[in-house]
Amino acid sequence: MPGVTEEQIQQARDADLFAYLQSHEPGVLKRDGPNYRHKEHDSLVYVSAKRYWYWNSRNRAINAIDYLMNIRGYGFVEAVEMLAGSNPCPVRPTTAVAHRESQKTEEKKLFRLPWPKRCATFAVSYLQRRGISSQVISQCFRAGLFYESRYKGEAVCVFVGRDEAGKEKFACMRGIGGGLKKDIYGSDKRYSFCFPPMEPGSRHVAVFEAPIDALSHATLQELEGWKWNGYRLSLGGTSHVALISFLERHPEIKRVNLYMDNDLAGRVGARKIKAMLRADSRFRYIRVGINPPRIGKDYNEKLLRVREQINDCQSQRRREQAAVLL
């Protein structure tokens, strides 16, 4: 395969994912009895007795390559190079050594936003092709939640998450011309992308898997003219980490609507989040609704279908008007 050898591929397949996370993503694991669970993806569990990883929401075991590709958004060659290239995945260290290495790595782990381009022409055009309205794009841009950058020569959209003081804490990149999906190193998932309400004092939050879906929901509100004022929060997947942190910071929230994808992972994730909120005494007063899109897999697909229907109706009216004039 171009870029990597068969030997590197085999070495990457044999890499110890537990050791990789201890070395490269310290603090991302939490104890769960005798096992470990991923903090950002709680359906991902390391079974200590058998020394293997199981992804419950996908009903399958995974290795280090699967993790980097499916969860961190790397391509196959890039994942193999990370695990078996010049900086190979380490052999699993002892607990004491792993703890010291985790502390050292955590000290070095700094979050830095990618350098912004002065003009976001490609990023804006990309969002418009995805059906997002100019007004929503402008709001997002003015709030410092979106801009254009470059990653390995590729133009990318960068979506930013901020804390209550407005400081950048999280960012994810989405490729404009390709399928790149990647969180910026050092991002804090507790402060994921959140599109604010039009007016202050909202007690509602709509929850999505991705920033594009949150912006699609805002655009649908414009197109269909329904009244709603609330936060639009992206989880960056189906993990509950960002939502729990958001609710802790916003005790005024009374209503949570889960607009997860209409697929197996989205439906299962929504049910798990709803059950978890009901079981937590801090959030039992919150009304929780599950609202997958009735059209398409996610809310961006729904938006594109709605725009297509609107365009078809407008074209039909123009044809009818032209026929009358003739």
Secondary structure, 3 states (H helix, E strand, C coil): CCCCCHHHHHHHHCCCHHHHHHHHCCCCEEEECCEEEECCCCCEEEECCCCEEEECCCCEEECHHHHHHHCCCCCHHHHHHHHHCCCCCCCCCCHHHHHHHHHHHHHHCCCCCCCCCCCCHHHHHHHHHCCCCHHHHHHHHHCCCEEEEEECCEEEEEEEEECCCCCEEEEEEEECCCCCEEECCCCCHHHCCEECCCCCCCCEEEEECCHHHHHHHHHHHHHHCCCCCCEEEECCCCCCHHHHHHHHHCCCCCEEEECCCCCHHHHHHHHHHHHHHHHCCCCCCCEEEECCCCCCCCHHHHHHHHHHHHHHHHHHHHHHHHHHHC
